[in-house]
Amino acid sequence: MEMSEWTSQVRRGILEFCILQLIGKEPRYGYELVTLLDRWEPLAVTEGTLYPLLRRLLKDNYIESFWKESESGPPRKYYSLTTSGRHLMDMMSVEWSKISGAVGQIEWFGGEGS
């Protein structure tokens, strides 16, 4: 497996979790999510990646959308978590803690038995 393929697979799952986290803090519009994720290069996405993910989360009832007037320009479509979305985000947080903790332990494993 090439590194880019592995990275793509890892990012796919983490990206959904990160988007739920960002929307969970406060309602956000699509381009805002793109610019926020750009802060962390490994999580940077294009609109072509983000909007299909948002549509799927809407369809699955994890997020909802509403239009809000913008101070500069046309109205923007904002996204917020539903009760189901908050529950999913909470479950993902628990699993992420377990996974990242286990990986951290493996990274520092002293090689007992090797």
Phi, psi and omega in degrees: 000134178282154181301319182296325178292316179298313180301317180299317180294318180294315182298323184305311181287320182292325183300316179300316178299315180296320179295316177299320178299313182294317179291329180293334179285321177191155178301141182223154174259163189306307184295329176299318178297319178300312183290325177295314181293336177297339179298331181244099188312316180297342182256000182301137180227161172263166176298328179294338175269319186291310188296321174298324178294317177298319178298319179294317178296324175295312181300322181277003178064030175269336176227162173229163183233156175207154180265142180221137177299144178256145177290334180227098177109195184287167176301153180243147177269116180260154179238140175222162181282144168271176176300318178297321179294320178294320178297314178300314180300318179297317178294320178297322179299316179298312181295320179298319178299317179297311183295310183294326176295317180295316179297319177300320178293320179296319180301326183261002181303129187283355178091028177301132179085005180261000000 
